[in-house]
Amino acid sequence: QVQLVESGGGLVQPGGSLRLSCATSGFSFTSYFMSWYRQAPGKEREWVAVMSATGGMRNYADSVKGRFTISRDNAKNTLYLQMNSLKPDDTAVYYCNAHGGKWSWGQGTQVAVSS
């Protein structure tokens, strides 16, 4: 059974930083490109960042490029998202999944950026 467990969210002021984690189990983590997604209130879920299985390729949505960094620890089957220079528009529930959303979504982790 695939499990995706996101954590690390919280309330932060504009300009602040957070590091999200996604602990995975139930599938071969090292075989998949992995992505972060987010869903803001009243909006569709959107893709944020992707990383290849071995880490050689990373790509980002234009809205987060230069501020967010995706990484992974294949020994721990865990995906990370370092978020710097946070803006109010980054407020959303953040999810991880295989790129393309192959698995059932986890519960996500709430990020709120507000002064």
Protein Blocks (a to p, Z undefined) as FASTA:
>chain_A
ZZdddehiacddehiacddddddehiafklpccddddddehiacddfbdcdfkopaccdd
fklgokaccdddfklopacdddehiafklgccdddddehilaacdebjaddddZZ
